Amino acid sequence: MEREEAARQFGGWAARQIGGAVARAAGELGELVPPESRVHLLKAQREVFLAASAALEHRRHSQGSKSRRRARKIVLD
């Protein structure tokens, strides 16, 4: 139980740190990045944030179940 609580607290801390970094980067974006590149950079930042969030969620859910599921073979035509 303590480990799960620590992992949850760390996940919340990590999300706040990443969110703060993204907010600071977005605030300084106008000074550092040309206007035509801003949209591309914001989309890339969002993808990185979503990937990190998905990885943390996957790890949290996979640690919750003790048994590992075996991968199934997928037949392609």
mmCIF file as gemmi writes it, N, C-alpha and C atoms, coordinates in Angstrom:
data_model
loop_
_atom_site.group_PDB
_atom_site.id
_atom_site.type_symbol
_atom_site.label_atom_id
_atom_site.label_alt_id
_atom_site.label_comp_id
_atom_site.label_asym_id
_atom_site.label_entity_id
_atom_site.label_seq_id
_atom_site.pdbx_PDB_ins_code
_atom_site.Cartn_x
_atom_site.Cartn_y
_atom_site.Cartn_z
_atom_site.occupancy
_atom_site.B_iso_or_equiv
_atom_site.pdbx_formal_charge
_atom_site.auth_seq_id
_atom_site.auth_asym_id
_atom_site.pdbx_PDB_model_num
ATOM 1 N N . MET Axp A 1 ? 0.806 -1.192 0 1 0 ? 1 A 1
ATOM 2 C CA . MET Axp A 1 ? 0 0 0 1 0 ? 1 A 1
ATOM 3 C C . MET Axp A 1 ? 0.854 1.263 0 1 0 ? 1 A 1
ATOM 4 N N . GLU Axp A 2 ? 1.89 1.273 0.807 1 0 ? 2 A 1
ATOM 5 C CA . GLU Axp A 2 ? 2.736 2.46 0.872 1 0 ? 2 A 1
ATOM 6 C C . GLU Axp A 2 ? 3.405 2.724 -0.46 1 0 ? 2 A 1
ATOM 7 N N . ARG Axp A 3 ? 3.801 1.652 -1.129 1 0 ? 3 A 1
ATOM 8 C CA . ARG Axp A 3 ? 4.458 1.801 -2.423 1 0 ? 3 A 1
ATOM 9 C C . ARG Axp A 3 ? 3.5 2.396 -3.459 1 0 ? 3 A 1
ATOM 10 N N . GLU Axp A 4 ? 2.253 1.932 -3.442 1 0 ? 4 A 1
ATOM 11 C CA . GLU Axp A 4 ? 1.26 2.465 -4.373 1 0 ? 4 A 1
ATOM 12 C C . GLU Axp A 4 ? 1.001 3.938 -4.113 1 0 ? 4 A 1
ATOM 13 N N . GLU Axp A 5 ? 0.916 4.298 -2.842 1 0 ? 5 A 1
ATOM 14 C CA . GLU Axp A 5 ? 0.685 5.7 -2.492 1 0 ? 5 A 1
ATOM 15 C C . GLU Axp A 5 ? 1.865 6.561 -2.926 1 0 ? 5 A 1
ATOM 16 N N . ALA Axp A 6 ? 3.081 6.052 -2.713 1 0 ? 6 A 1
ATOM 17 C CA . ALA Axp A 6 ? 4.278 6.794 -3.133 1 0 ? 6 A 1
ATOM 18 C C . ALA Axp A 6 ? 4.304 6.951 -4.649 1 0 ? 6 A 1
ATOM 19 N N . ALA Axp A 7 ? 3.938 5.893 -5.365 1 0 ? 7 A 1
ATOM 20 C CA . ALA Axp A 7 ? 3.912 5.965 -6.832 1 0 ? 7 A 1
ATOM 21 C C . ALA Axp A 7 ? 2.868 6.97 -7.299 1 0 ? 7 A 1
ATOM 22 N N . ARG Axp A 8 ? 1.71 7.003 -6.634 1 0 ? 8 A 1
ATOM 23 C CA . ARG Axp A 8 ? 0.664 7.948 -7.004 1 0 ? 8 A 1
ATOM 24 C C . ARG Axp A 8 ? 1.116 9.382 -6.739 1 0 ? 8 A 1
ATOM 25 N N . GLN Axp A 9 ? 1.765 9.591 -5.6 1 0 ? 9 A 1
ATOM 26 C CA . GLN Axp A 9 ? 2.256 10.932 -5.281 1 0 ? 9 A 1
ATOM 27 C C . GLN Axp A 9 ? 3.338 11.357 -6.262 1 0 ? 9 A 1
ATOM 28 N N . PHE Axp A 10 ? 4.233 10.429 -6.617 1 0 ? 10 A 1
ATOM 29 C CA . PHE Axp A 10 ? 5.277 10.758 -7.58 1 0 ? 10 A 1
ATOM 30 C C . PHE Axp A 10 ? 4.672 11.07 -8.94 1 0 ? 10 A 1
ATOM 31 N N . GLY Axp A 11 ? 3.663 10.302 -9.35 1 0 ? 11 A 1
ATOM 32 C CA . GLY Axp A 11 ? 3.003 10.559 -10.624 1 0 ? 11 A 1
ATOM 33 C C . GLY Axp A 11 ? 2.374 11.941 -10.659 1 0 ? 11 A 1
ATOM 34 N N . GLY Axp A 12 ? 1.74 12.33 -9.555 1 0 ? 12 A 1
ATOM 35 C CA . GLY Axp A 12 ? 1.146 13.663 -9.477 1 0 ? 12 A 1
ATOM 36 C C . GLY Axp A 12 ? 2.211 14.748 -9.508 1 0 ? 12 A 1
ATOM 37 N N . TRP Axp A 13 ? 3.305 14.508 -8.789 1 0 ? 13 A 1
ATOM 38 C CA . TRP Axp A 13 ? 4.417 15.467 -8.786 1 0 ? 13 A 1
ATOM 39 C C . TRP Axp A 13 ? 5.008 15.602 -10.192 1 0 ? 13 A 1
ATOM 40 N N . ALA Axp A 14 ? 5.225 14.465 -10.86 1 0 ? 14 A 1
ATOM 41 C CA . ALA Axp A 14 ? 5.805 14.497 -12.205 1 0 ? 14 A 1
ATOM 42 C C . ALA Axp A 14 ? 4.887 15.245 -13.172 1 0 ? 14 A 1
ATOM 43 N N . ALA Axp A 15 ? 3.592 15.003 -13.068 1 0 ? 15 A 1
ATOM 44 C CA . ALA Axp A 15 ? 2.64 15.689 -13.947 1 0 ? 15 A 1
ATOM 45 C C . ALA Axp A 15 ? 2.665 17.195 -13.711 1 0 ? 15 A 1
ATOM 46 N N . ARG Axp A 16 ? 2.751 17.602 -12.429 1 0 ? 16 A 1
ATOM 47 C CA . ARG Axp A 16 ? 2.819 19.036 -12.132 1 0 ? 16 A 1
ATOM 48 C C . ARG Axp A 16 ? 4.109 19.653 -12.667 1 0 ? 16 A 1
ATOM 49 N N . GLN Axp A 17 ? 5.218 18.943 -12.55 1 0 ? 17 A 1
ATOM 50 C CA . GLN Axp A 17 ? 6.487 19.464 -13.041 1 0 ? 17 A 1
ATOM 51 C C . GLN Axp A 17 ? 6.466 19.608 -14.565 1 0 ? 17 A 1
ATOM 52 N N . ILE Axp A 18 ? 5.96 18.601 -15.237 1 0 ? 18 A 1
ATOM 53 C CA . ILE Axp A 18 ? 5.883 18.654 -16.699 1 0 ? 18 A 1
ATOM 54 C C . ILE Axp A 18 ? 4.924 19.754 -17.132 1 0 ? 18 A 1
ATOM 55 N N . GLY Axp A 19 ? 3.784 19.847 -16.451 1 0 ? 19 A 1
ATOM 56 C CA . GLY Axp A 19 ? 2.822 20.902 -16.778 1 0 ? 19 A 1
ATOM 57 C C . GLY Axp A 19 ? 3.413 22.289 -16.59 1 0 ? 19 A 1
ATOM 58 N N . GLY Axp A 20 ? 4.169 22.465 -15.509 1 0 ? 20 A 1
ATOM 59 C CA . GLY Axp A 20 ? 4.815 23.756 -15.266 1 0 ? 20 A 1
ATOM 60 C C . GLY Axp A 20 ? 5.854 24.077 -16.326 1 0 ? 20 A 1
ATOM 61 N N . ALA Axp A 21 ? 6.619 23.064 -16.718 1 0 ? 21 A 1
ATOM 62 C CA . ALA Axp A 21 ? 7.635 23.273 -17.758 1 0 ? 21 A 1
ATOM 63 C C . ALA Axp A 21 ? 6.985 23.638 -19.087 1 0 ? 21 A 1
ATOM 64 N N . VAL Axp A 22 ? 5.891 22.975 -19.411 1 0 ? 22 A 1
ATOM 65 C CA . VAL Axp A 22 ? 5.181 23.279 -20.656 1 0 ? 22 A 1
ATOM 66 C C . VAL Axp A 22 ? 4.614 24.691 -20.609 1 0 ? 22 A 1
ATOM 67 N N . ALA Axp A 23 ? 4.065 25.08 -19.454 1 0 ? 23 A 1
ATOM 68 C CA . ALA Axp A 23 ? 3.509 26.435 -19.324 1 0 ? 23 A 1
ATOM 69 C C . ALA Axp A 23 ? 4.602 27.491 -19.476 1 0 ? 23 A 1
ATOM 70 N N . ARG Axp A 24 ? 5.766 27.259 -18.856 1 0 ? 24 A 1
ATOM 71 C CA . ARG Axp A 24 ? 6.878 28.21 -18.991 1 0 ? 24 A 1
ATOM 72 C C . ARG Axp A 24 ? 7.365 28.268 -20.435 1 0 ? 24 A 1
ATOM 73 N N . ALA Axp A 25 ? 7.47 27.097 -21.059 1 0 ? 25 A 1
ATOM 74 C CA . ALA Axp A 25 ? 7.934 27.068 -22.447 1 0 ? 25 A 1
ATOM 75 C C . ALA Axp A 25 ? 6.941 27.796 -23.356 1 0 ? 25 A 1
ATOM 76 N N . ALA Axp A 26 ? 5.654 27.601 -23.114 1 0 ? 26 A 1
ATOM 77 C CA . ALA Axp A 26 ? 4.639 28.273 -23.935 1 0 ? 26 A 1
ATOM 78 C C . ALA Axp A 26 ? 4.691 29.784 -23.713 1 0 ? 26 A 1
ATOM 79 N N . GLY Axp A 27 ? 4.969 30.21 -22.484 1 0 ? 27 A 1
ATOM 80 C CA . GLY Axp A 27 ? 5.061 31.638 -22.195 1 0 ? 27 A 1
ATOM 81 C C . GLY Axp A 27 ? 6.23 32.302 -22.895 1 0 ? 27 A 1
ATOM 82 N N . GLU Axp A 28 ? 7.317 31.578 -23.021 1 0 ? 28 A 1
ATOM 83 C CA . GLU Axp A 28 ? 8.511 32.121 -23.663 1 0 ? 28 A 1
ATOM 84 C C . GLU Axp A 28 ? 8.569 31.801 -25.152 1 0 ? 28 A 1
ATOM 85 N N . LEU Axp A 29 ? 7.575 31.113 -25.622 1 0 ? 29 A 1
ATOM 86 C CA . LEU Axp A 29 ? 7.562 30.666 -27.012 1 0 ? 29 A 1
ATOM 87 C C . LEU Axp A 29 ? 7.641 31.827 -27.992 1 0 ? 29 A 1
ATOM 88 N N . GLY Axp A 30 ? 6.943 32.901 -27.693 1 0 ? 30 A 1
ATOM 89 C CA . GLY Axp A 30 ? 6.914 34.051 -28.586 1 0 ? 30 A 1
ATOM 90 C C . GLY Axp A 30 ? 8.281 34.687 -28.77 1 0 ? 30 A 1
ATOM 91 N N . GLU Axp A 31 ? 9.112 34.615 -27.763 1 0 ? 31 A 1
ATOM 92 C CA . GLU Axp A 31 ? 10.433 35.229 -27.844 1 0 ? 31 A 1
ATOM 93 C C . GLU Axp A 31 ? 11.455 34.343 -28.536 1 0 ? 31 A 1
ATOM 94 N N . LEU Axp A 32 ? 11.272 33.031 -28.441 1 0 ? 32 A 1
ATOM 95 C CA . LEU Axp A 32 ? 12.308 32.107 -28.899 1 0 ? 32 A 1
ATOM 96 C C . LEU Axp A 32 ? 12.06 31.486 -30.271 1 0 ? 32 A 1
ATOM 97 N N . VAL Axp A 33 ? 10.804 31.315 -30.632 1 0 ? 33 A 1
ATOM 98 C CA . VAL Axp A 33 ? 10.467 30.548 -31.829 1 0 ? 33 A 1
ATOM 99 C C . VAL Axp A 33 ? 9.773 31.442 -32.848 1 0 ? 33 A 1
ATOM 100 N N . PRO Axp A 34 ? 10.159 31.314 -34.113 1 0 ? 34 A 1
ATOM 101 C CA . PRO Axp A 34 ? 9.468 32.09 -35.16 1 0 ? 34 A 1
ATOM 102 C C . PRO Axp A 34 ? 7.985 31.72 -35.227 1 0 ? 34 A 1
ATOM 103 N N . PRO Axp A 35 ? 7.149 32.658 -35.616 1 0 ? 35 A 1
ATOM 104 C CA . PRO Axp A 35 ? 5.697 32.417 -35.63 1 0 ? 35 A 1
ATOM 105 C C . PRO Axp A 35 ? 5.285 31.189 -36.445 1 0 ? 35 A 1
ATOM 106 N N . GLU Axp A 36 ? 5.935 30.94 -37.562 1 0 ? 36 A 1
ATOM 107 C CA . GLU Axp A 36 ? 5.526 29.808 -38.407 1 0 ? 36 A 1
ATOM 108 C C . GLU Axp A 36 ? 5.871 28.455 -37.789 1 0 ? 36 A 1
ATOM 109 N N . SER Axp A 37 ? 6.722 28.437 -36.788 1 0 ? 37 A 1
ATOM 110 C CA . SER Axp A 37 ? 7.129 27.177 -36.157 1 0 ? 37 A 1
ATOM 111 C C . SER Axp A 37 ? 6.392 26.895 -34.854 1 0 ? 37 A 1
ATOM 112 N N . ARG Axp A 38 ? 5.644 27.839 -34.35 1 0 ? 38 A 1
ATOM 113 C CA . ARG Axp A 38 ? 5.013 27.691 -33.037 1 0 ? 38 A 1
ATOM 114 C C . ARG Axp A 38 ? 4.003 26.563 -32.984 1 0 ? 38 A 1
ATOM 115 N N . VAL Axp A 39 ? 3.156 26.461 -33.985 1 0 ? 39 A 1
ATOM 116 C CA . VAL Axp A 39 ? 2.124 25.421 -33.984 1 0 ? 39 A 1
ATOM 117 C C . VAL Axp A 39 ? 2.764 24.048 -33.981 1 0 ? 39 A 1
ATOM 118 N N . HIS Axp A 40 ? 3.768 23.863 -34.805 1 0 ? 40 A 1
ATOM 119 C CA . HIS Axp A 40 ? 4.456 22.57 -34.87 1 0 ? 40 A 1
ATOM 120 C C . HIS Axp A 40 ? 5.09 22.234 -33.516 1 0 ? 40 A 1
ATOM 121 N N . LEU Axp A 41 ? 5.722 23.178 -32.884 1 0 ? 41 A 1
ATOM 122 C CA . LEU Axp A 41 ? 6.371 22.945 -31.603 1 0 ? 41 A 1
ATOM 123 C C . LEU Axp A 41 ? 5.349 22.625 -30.512 1 0 ? 41 A 1
ATOM 124 N N . LEU Axp A 42 ? 4.246 23.325 -30.487 1 0 ? 42 A 1
ATOM 125 C CA . LEU Axp A 42 ? 3.212 23.057 -29.49 1 0 ? 42 A 1
ATOM 126 C C . LEU Axp A 42 ? 2.618 21.655 -29.67 1 0 ? 42 A 1
ATOM 127 N N . LYS Axp A 43 ? 2.413 21.236 -30.915 1 0 ? 43 A 1
ATOM 128 C CA . LYS Axp A 43 ? 1.906 19.884 -31.158 1 0 ? 43 A 1
ATOM 129 C C . LYS Axp A 43 ? 2.917 18.835 -30.709 1 0 ? 43 A 1
ATOM 130 N N . ALA Axp A 44 ? 4.193 19.076 -30.969 1 0 ? 44 A 1
ATOM 131 C CA . ALA Axp A 44 ? 5.232 18.135 -30.546 1 0 ? 44 A 1
ATOM 132 C C . ALA Axp A 44 ? 5.301 18.062 -29.027 1 0 ? 44 A 1
ATOM 133 N N . GLN Axp A 45 ? 5.197 19.195 -28.342 1 0 ? 45 A 1
ATOM 134 C CA . GLN Axp A 45 ? 5.205 19.199 -26.881 1 0 ? 45 A 1
ATOM 135 C C . GLN Axp A 45 ? 4.017 18.419 -26.335 1 0 ? 45 A 1
ATOM 136 N N . ARG Axp A 46 ? 2.855 18.6 -26.941 1 0 ? 46 A 1
ATOM 137 C CA . ARG Axp A 46 ? 1.661 17.887 -26.495 1 0 ? 46 A 1
ATOM 138 C C . ARG Axp A 46 ? 1.832 16.383 -26.684 1 0 ? 46 A 1
ATOM 139 N N . GLU Axp A 47 ? 2.43 15.971 -27.802 1 0 ? 47 A 1
ATOM 140 C CA . GLU Axp A 47 ? 2.653 14.544 -28.043 1 0 ? 47 A 1
ATOM 141 C C . GLU Axp A 47 ? 3.606 13.943 -27.014 1 0 ? 47 A 1
ATOM 142 N N . VAL Axp A 48 ? 4.662 14.677 -26.675 1 0 ? 48 A 1
ATOM 143 C CA . VAL Axp A 48 ? 5.609 14.189 -25.671 1 0 ? 48 A 1
ATOM 144 C C . VAL Axp A 48 ? 4.917 14.062 -24.314 1 0 ? 48 A 1
ATOM 145 N N . PHE Axp A 49 ? 4.118 15.054 -23.951 1 0 ? 49 A 1
ATOM 146 C CA . PHE Axp A 49 ? 3.408 15.013 -22.682 1 0 ? 49 A 1
ATOM 147 C C . PHE Axp A 49 ? 2.429 13.845 -22.64 1 0 ? 49 A 1
ATOM 148 N N . LEU Axp A 50 ? 1.685 13.636 -23.716 1 0 ? 50 A 1
ATOM 149 C CA . LEU Axp A 50 ? 0.734 12.53 -23.753 1 0 ? 50 A 1
ATOM 150 C C . LEU Axp A 50 ? 1.445 11.178 -23.702 1 0 ? 50 A 1
ATOM 151 N N . ALA Axp A 51 ? 2.591 11.066 -24.383 1 0 ? 51 A 1
ATOM 152 C CA . ALA Axp A 51 ? 3.35 9.815 -24.346 1 0 ? 51 A 1
ATOM 153 C C . ALA Axp A 51 ? 3.86 9.525 -22.937 1 0 ? 51 A 1
ATOM 154 N N . ALA Axp A 52 ? 4.357 10.547 -22.257 1 0 ? 52 A 1
ATOM 155 C CA . ALA Axp A 52 ? 4.834 10.355 -20.878 1 0 ? 52 A 1
ATOM 156 C C . ALA Axp A 52 ? 3.674 9.969 -19.965 1 0 ? 52 A 1
ATOM 157 N N . SER Axp A 53 ? 2.526 10.603 -20.137 1 0 ? 53 A 1
ATOM 158 C CA . SER Axp A 53 ? 1.355 10.278 -19.325 1 0 ? 53 A 1
ATOM 159 C C . SER Axp A 53 ? 0.9 8.843 -19.582 1 0 ? 53 A 1
ATOM 160 N N . ALA Axp A 54 ? 0.88 8.443 -20.849 1 0 ? 54 A 1
ATOM 161 C CA . ALA Axp A 54 ? 0.464 7.079 -21.187 1 0 ? 54 A 1
ATOM 162 C C . ALA Axp A 54 ? 1.434 6.057 -20.607 1 0 ? 54 A 1
ATOM 163 N N . ALA Axp A 55 ? 2.731 6.347 -20.658 1 0 ? 55 A 1
ATOM 164 C CA . ALA Axp A 55 ? 3.724 5.427 -20.106 1 0 ? 55 A 1
ATOM 165 C C . ALA Axp A 55 ? 3.551 5.278 -18.602 1 0 ? 55 A 1
ATOM 166 N N . LEU Axp A 56 ? 3.3 6.392 -17.905 1 0 ? 56 A 1
ATOM 167 C CA . LEU Axp A 56 ? 3.08 6.32 -16.46 1 0 ? 56 A 1
ATOM 168 C C . LEU Axp A 56 ? 1.811 5.549 -16.126 1 0 ? 56 A 1
ATOM 169 N N . GLU Axp A 57 ? 0.745 5.785 -16.864 1 0 ? 57 A 1
ATOM 170 C CA . GLU Axp A 57 ? -0.509 5.064 -16.631 1 0 ? 57 A 1
ATOM 171 C C . GLU Axp A 57 ? -0.337 3.578 -16.897 1 0 ? 57 A 1
ATOM 172 N N . HIS Axp A 58 ? 0.336 3.243 -17.985 1 0 ? 58 A 1
ATOM 173 C CA . HIS Axp A 58 ? 0.542 1.829 -18.328 1 0 ? 58 A 1
ATOM 174 C C . HIS Axp A 58 ? 1.352 1.139 -17.24 1 0 ? 58 A 1
ATOM 175 N N . ARG Axp A 59 ? 2.385 1.798 -16.779 1 0 ? 59 A 1
ATOM 176 C CA . ARG Axp A 59 ? 3.216 1.2 -15.736 1 0 ? 59 A 1
ATOM 177 C C . ARG Axp A 59 ? 2.419 1.023 -14.445 1 0 ? 59 A 1
ATOM 178 N N . ARG Axp A 60 ? 1.606 2.01 -14.112 1 0 ? 60 A 1
ATOM 179 C CA . ARG Axp A 60 ? 0.812 1.92 -12.893 1 0 ? 60 A 1
ATOM 180 C C . ARG Axp A 60 ? -0.187 0.78 -12.982 1 0 ? 60 A 1
ATOM 181 N N . HIS Axp A 61 ? -0.847 0.636 -14.129 1 0 ? 61 A 1
ATOM 182 C CA . HIS Axp A 61 ? -1.838 -0.431 -14.282 1 0 ? 61 A 1
ATOM 183 C C . HIS Axp A 61 ? -1.179 -1.793 -14.379 1 0 ? 61 A 1
ATOM 184 N N . SER Axp A 62 ? -0.028 -1.882 -15.028 1 0 ? 62 A 1
ATOM 185 C CA . SER Axp A 62 ? 0.61 -3.189 -15.179 1 0 ? 62 A 1
ATOM 186 C C . SER Axp A 62 ? 1.224 -3.657 -13.863 1 0 ? 62 A 1
ATOM 187 N N . GLN Axp A 63 ? 1.609 -2.746 -12.989 1 0 ? 63 A 1
ATOM 188 C CA . GLN Axp A 63 ? 2.141 -3.142 -11.691 1 0 ? 63 A 1
ATOM 189 C C . GLN Axp A 63 ? 1.024 -3.614 -10.771 1 0 ? 63 A 1
ATOM 190 N N . GLY Axp A 64 ? -0.187 -3.175 -11.034 1 0 ? 64 A 1
ATOM 191 C CA . GLY Axp A 64 ? -1.315 -3.571 -10.202 1 0 ? 64 A 1
ATOM 192 C C . GLY Axp A 64 ? -1.682 -5.033 -10.365 1 0 ? 64 A 1
ATOM 193 N N . SER Axp A 65 ? -1.495 -5.58 -11.561 1 0 ? 65 A 1
ATOM 194 C CA . SER Axp A 65 ? -1.829 -6.981 -11.778 1 0 ? 65 A 1
ATOM 195 C C . SER Axp A 65 ? -0.557 -7.814 -11.655 1 0 ? 65 A 1
ATOM 196 N N . LYS Axp A 66 ? -0.648 -8.85 -10.85 1 0 ? 66 A 1
ATOM 197 C CA . LYS Axp A 66 ? 0.53 -9.688 -10.592 1 0 ? 66 A 1
ATOM 198 C C . LYS Axp A 66 ? 0.837 -10.611 -11.764 1 0 ? 66 A 1
ATOM 199 N N . SER Axp A 67 ? -0.181 -11.098 -12.439 1 0 ? 67 A 1
ATOM 200 C CA . SER Axp A 67 ? 0.058 -12.021 -13.544 1 0 ? 67 A 1
ATOM 201 C C . SER Axp A 67 ? 0.255 -11.241 -14.838 1 0 ? 67 A 1
ATOM 202 N N . ARG Axp A 68 ? 1.229 -11.66 -15.589 1 0 ? 68 A 1
ATOM 203 C CA . ARG Axp A 68 ? 1.479 -11.013 -16.878 1 0 ? 68 A 1
ATOM 204 C C . ARG Axp A 68 ? 0.737 -11.781 -17.961 1 0 ? 68 A 1
ATOM 205 N N . ARG Axp A 69 ? 0.086 -11.054 -18.784 1 0 ? 69 A 1
ATOM 206 C CA . ARG Axp A 69 ? -0.609 -11.703 -19.894 1 0 ? 69 A 1
ATOM 207 C C . ARG Axp A 69 ? 0.386 -12.017 -20.979 1 0 ? 69 A 1
ATOM 208 N N . ARG Axp A 70 ? 0.184 -13.124 -21.598 1 0 ? 70 A 1
ATOM 209 C CA . ARG Axp A 70 ? 1.04 -13.522 -22.699 1 0 ? 70 A 1
ATOM 210 C C . ARG Axp A 70 ? 0.595 -12.835 -23.972 1 0 ? 70 A 1
ATOM 211 N N . ALA Axp A 71 ? 1.551 -12.447 -24.768 1 0 ? 71 A 1
ATOM 212 C CA . ALA Axp A 71 ? 1.228 -11.795 -26.043 1 0 ? 71 A 1
ATOM 213 C C . ALA Axp A 71 ? 0.599 -12.824 -26.985 1 0 ? 71 A 1
ATOM 214 N N . ARG Axp A 72 ? -0.405 -12.369 -27.708 1 0 ? 72 A 1
ATOM 215 C CA . ARG Axp A 72 ? -1.047 -13.241 -28.688 1 0 ? 72 A 1
ATOM 216 C C . ARG Axp A 72 ? -0.444 -12.998 -30.05 1 0 ? 72 A 1
ATOM 217 N N . LYS Axp A 73 ? -0.359 -14.051 -30.826 1 0 ? 73 A 1
ATOM 218 C CA . LYS Axp A 73 ? 0.117 -13.936 -32.185 1 0 ? 73 A 1
ATOM 219 C C . LYS Axp A 73 ? -1.012 -13.396 -33.037 1 0 ? 73 A 1
ATOM 220 N N . ILE Axp A 74 ? -0.703 -12.371 -33.815 1 0 ? 74 A 1
ATOM 221 C CA . ILE Axp A 74 ? -1.703 -11.772 -34.695 1 0 ? 74 A 1
ATOM 222 C C . ILE Axp A 74 ? -1.395 -12.183 -36.118 1 0 ? 74 A 1
ATOM 223 N N . VAL Axp A 75 ? -2.353 -12.823 -36.738 1 0 ? 75 A 1
ATOM 224 C CA . VAL Axp A 75 ? -2.179 -13.307 -38.097 1 0 ? 75 A 1
ATOM 225 C C . VAL Axp A 75 ? -2.511 -12.183 -39.069 1 0 ? 75 A 1
ATOM 226 N N . LEU Axp A 76 ? -1.591 -11.876 -39.96 1 0 ? 76 A 1
ATOM 227 C CA . LEU Axp A 76 ? -1.818 -10.852 -40.969 1 0 ? 76 A 1
ATOM 228 C C . LEU Axp A 76 ? -2.079 -11.513 -42.298 1 0 ? 76 A 1
ATOM 229 N N . ASP Axp A 77 ? -2.97 -10.944 -43.068 1 0 ? 77 A 1
ATOM 230 C CA . ASP Axp A 77 ? -3.277 -11.496 -44.4 1 0 ? 77 A 1
ATOM 231 C C . ASP Axp A 77 ? -2.152 -11.217 -45.365 1 0 ? 77 A 1
